[in-house]
Amino acid sequence: MNILELSHVSKSFGSKMVVDDISFAVQEGSVFGFIGQNGAGKTTTMKMILGLLQPDRGEIFVNGEKVSFGQNQTNQYIGYLPDVPEFYGFMTPKEYLFLCGEITGLDKTSICHRVDELLEMVGLTEADKRIQGFSRGMKQRLGIAQALLHSPKLLICDEPTSALDPVGRKEILDILSNVKKETTVVFSTHILSDVERICEKIAFLHNGEIALSGGLEEIKSIRGGSGLELEFCKPEDALQFAQMYSGAHCLNQVRLRYDKKKKDDVLEIMKILTEHNIPIQRMEMLEPNLEDLFMEVVGK
């Protein structure tokens, strides 16, 4: 079942088209990466999903119910982590989450159990100091706990790893990867390695349009290999081959890389190597990574 569906959604501000006829769906129990450069329209799309912005055209459904602008009925299924979450700095994490639980309408027994469970999950059980002394990473982890407090079916995160150091990013990604056991995760980002690490499906948003979408491995397979790398025994062998088979990038004296090469090219390369008796140490078809695909989508 799809927990989230967008059908032909468009949004403009004045004469600027920010989101242009986009459609995609997110299955339950998955981690979905919503990728795009800064200004591509990711945050605008998320605000429409939350009912905070009204689409000019199209429909959005959460858990099978249509999202309506200005009404938060479908938000009962959603937990949301903005790119810069705000808290009451004078509170401890437990105090803050307890307050959020009361506002949500949970009974005190449920709140106590859920708060302890979530603080353990995000690694803040020992953090009894005031939130105002938290690092950016700790605040992001607390933000995830807050977003999950009411056990939503869908967790939406807007640039959750932005501005974090590598350790902080890993902590957030580990949490999101574990969260999918109980809720579907959609997170927007421009950090491609993060998406590649934990996402099963992705959508590239470019100039307000979905330029590429589907399963990550499926997309990589359709796009084919991103290149071919040859390692020679001697520099003069590499030079001789490069003169006969053009288009190489010299990685060093004995390693050559050919971008966007297909598997059929291997036959021609092997023929040259055999006919001219050029020995090699290694030949490897390079799998495309998300950065390769992204640069292809944006035309750079």
C-alpha positions in Angstrom: 0.0 0.0 0.0 1.1 3.5 -0.7 1.2 5.7 2.4 1.9 8.9 0.2 0.7 9.7 -3.3 1.2 12.9 -5.3 -0.7 13.2 -8.6 0.2 15.9 -11.1 0.9 18.5 -8.4 2.0 22.0 -9.4 2.8 25.1 -7.5 4.0 28.6 -8.6 4.7 31.8 -6.8 3.9 34.7 -9.1 5.4 34.0 -12.5 7.9 31.4 -11.1 6.9 27.8 -11.4 8.4 26.0 -8.4 6.8 22.6 -8.7 5.7 21.5 -12.1 3.3 18.6 -12.6 5.1 16.1 -10.3 3.8 12.6 -9.5 5.2 9.9 -7.2 4.2 7.4 -4.6 5.8 6.1 -1.4 5.2 2.6 -0.2 4.7 1.7 3.4 7.8 0.5 5.3 10.3 2.1 3.0 12.9 4.9 3.2 12.3 7.3 0.3 14.9 9.8 -0.8 13.6 13.1 -2.2 16.7 14.6 -3.9 17.4 18.0 -5.5 19.6 21.0 -5.4 18.9 23.8 -3.1 15.9 25.7 -4.5 14.7 22.7 -6.5 11.3 22.8 -4.8 11.7 20.1 -2.1 10.6 22.1 0.8 7.6 23.5 -1.1 6.5 20.0 -1.9 6.7 19.0 1.7 4.7 22.0 2.8 2.0 21.0 0.4 2.0 17.4 1.8 1.5 18.9 5.2 -1.4 21.1 4.0 0.6 24.3 4.8 0.6 25.4 1.1 -2.2 24.9 -1.4 -1.3 23.3 -4.8 -2.3 25.2 -7.9 -3.2 21.9 -9.5 -3.1 18.2 -8.6 -4.0 16.0 -5.6 -2.0 14.6 -2.6 -3.1 11.6 -0.5 -1.7 10.5 2.8 -2.8 7.0 4.0 -5.5 7.1 1.4 -7.0 10.4 2.5 -6.8 13.6 0.5 -4.7 16.4 1.9 -6.7 19.7 2.2 -5.0 23.1 2.5 -5.5 24.7 5.9 -6.8 21.5 7.5 -4.6 19.1 9.5 -6.7 16.0 9.5 -4.2 14.0 7.4 -1.3 15.3 9.7 -2.5 12.8 12.3 -0.6 10.2 10.2 2.5 12.4 9.8 5.6 13.2 11.9 7.6 16.2 10.6 11.2 17.2 11.3 12.0 20.6 9.7 15.5 21.4 8.6 16.1 23.6 11.8 13.8 22.3 14.6 13.0 24.7 17.4 12.6 23.8 21.1 12.2 25.4 24.5 15.8 25.7 25.4 15.2 25.9 29.2 13.7 22.4 29.2 15.4 19.0 29.4 14.6 16.5 26.6 12.3 14.5 28.8 10.4 17.6 29.9 10.0 18.8 26.4 8.7 15.5 25.0 6.4 15.1 28.0 4.9 18.5 27.1 4.5 17.5 23.5 2.8 14.3 24.5 0.3 16.2 26.6 -0.4 18.6 23.7 -1.0 15.6 21.5 -3.5 14.2 23.9 -1.7 11.1 25.1 -2.4 9.8 28.6 0.4 10.1 31.1 1.1 6.4 31.3 1.5 6.3 27.5 3.6 9.4 27.5 6.1 8.1 30.1 6.5 4.8 28.3 6.8 6.5 24.8 9.3 9.2 26.0 11.6 6.7 27.6 11.4 4.5 24.5 12.2 7.3 22.1 15.0 8.8 24.1 16.7 5.4 24.2 16.2 5.0 20.4 17.8 8.4 19.6 20.6 8.0 22.2 19.6 10.8 24.6 18.8 8.8 27.7 21.8 10.3 29.5 21.1 13.8 28.3 19.5 15.5 31.4 20.9 19.0 30.6 18.9 21.8 29.2 18.2 21.7 25.4 19.9 25.1 25.0 23.2 23.4 25.5 22.6 20.7 22.9 24.7 20.4 19.7 23.1 20.5 16.3 23.2 16.7 16.1 21.6 16.3 19.5 18.8 18.7 18.5 18.2 16.7 15.3 17.9 13.5 17.3 15.5 15.1 19.7 13.5 16.4 16.7 13.1 12.9 15.4 11.9 11.7 18.8 9.4 14.5 18.9 8.2 13.7 15.4 7.7 10.1 16.3 6.0 10.7 19.6 2.4 10.0 18.4 3.6 6.9 16.4 2.9 8.3 12.9 2.6 6.2 9.8 4.8 8.6 7.9 7.9 10.5 9.0 8.9 13.5 6.8 12.4 15.0 7.3 13.6 18.1 5.6 17.4 18.0 5.2 17.9 16.1 8.5 21.7 15.7 8.0 22.5 19.2 6.7 25.3 21.0 8.5 26.2 17.9 10.6 29.7 16.5 10.9 30.3 12.9 9.7 29.6 11.4 13.1 26.4 13.3 13.5 25.2 12.4 10.0 25.9 8.7 10.7 23.9 8.9 13.9 20.9 10.4 12.1 21.1 7.9 9.2 21.3 5.0 11.6 18.2 6.2 13.4 16.2 6.7 10.2 17.2 3.3 9.0 15.9 1.7 12.2 12.7 3.8 12.2 11.4 2.3 9.0 10.5 -0.8 11.1 7.6 1.1 12.5 7.0 4.0 10.1 7.7 5.0 6.5 10.4 7.6 6.1 10.6 10.4 3.4 13.6 12.7 3.6 14.8 15.4 1.4 18.5 16.1 0.9 21.2 17.2 -1.5 23.7 15.0 0.2 23.8 12.1 -2.2 25.8 9.6 -0.2 23.2 9.7 2.6 20.5 8.7 0.2 22.6 6.0 -1.3 23.2 4.5 2.1 19.7 4.0 3.4 17.1 4.6 0.6 15.4 1.9 -1.5 13.6 4.4 -3.8 14.3 7.9 -4.8 13.0 10.8 -6.8 15.2 13.5 -8.4 13.6 16.9 -8.4 15.2 19.3 -11.0 13.8 22.7 -12.0 10.5 21.8 -10.3 10.1 18.5 -12.3 10.7 14.9 -11.4 13.6 14.1 -13.7 14.2 10.5 -12.5 12.4 8.2 -10.0 12.2 4.6 -9.0 14.2 2.0 -7.1 17.8 2.9 -6.6 19.2 -0.3 -7.8 16.8 -0.4 -10.7 17.8 3.0 -11.8 21.4 2.2 -11.6 20.8 -1.0 -13.7 18.9 0.9 -16.4 21.5 3.6 -16.7 24.2 1.0 -17.1 27.8 1.2 -16.0 29.3 4.6 -15.2 32.8 3.7 -16.6 35.6 1.3 -17.1 38.9 1.3 -15.3 42.1 -0.4 -16.6 45.3 -0.8 -14.6 48.5 -1.7 -16.5 51.7 -3.3 -15.5 53.9 -0.4 -16.8 53.4 3.3 -17.6 54.5 2.7 -21.2 51.7 0.1 -21.6 49.1 2.5 -20.4 50.4 5.2 -22.8 50.4 2.8 -25.7 46.8 1.7 -25.1 45.6 5.3 -24.6 47.0 6.2 -28.0 45.0 3.4 -29.6 41.8 3.8 -27.6 41.0 7.4 -27.0 38.9 9.1 -24.4 40.8 8.1 -21.3 41.2 10.0 -18.0 44.7 9.4 -16.6 44.2 8.5 -12.9 48.0 7.9 -12.5 50.8 6.5 -14.7 49.3 3.0 -14.9 45.5 3.6 -14.4 43.1 4.8 -17.0 39.4 5.5 -16.7 36.8 5.6 -19.4 33.5 7.3 -18.5 30.1 6.0 -19.7 31.5 2.9 -21.3 29.1 0.0 -22.1 29.8 -3.7 -21.6 30.1 -4.1 -25.4 33.2 -1.9 -25.3 35.0 -4.6 -23.3 35.2 -6.7 -26.5 37.0 -4.0 -28.4 39.3 -3.3 -25.6 40.2 -7.0 -25.2 40.9 -7.2 -28.9 43.3 -4.3 -28.7 45.1 -5.7 -25.7 45.4 -9.1 -27.3 46.5 -8.0 -30.7 49.2 -5.7 -29.3 50.2 -8.0 -26.5 49.6 -5.4 -23.8 49.4 -7.0 -20.3 47.1 -5.5 -17.7 46.8 -6.0 -13.9 43.1 -5.3 -13.7 40.0 -4.3 -15.7 36.9 -3.3 -13.8 33.4 -2.2 -14.8 32.5 0.7 -12.5 29.0 0.7 -11.1 27.2 4.1 -11.4 26.8 5.9 -8.1 24.2 8.5 -7.1 26.5 11.4 -7.8 27.0 10.2 -11.4 23.2 9.9 -11.9 22.6 13.3 -10.3 25.1 15.1 -12.5 23.6 13.4 -15.5 20.1 14.6 -14.5 21.2 18.2 -14.0 23.3 18.2 -17.1 26.7 18.8 -15.6 
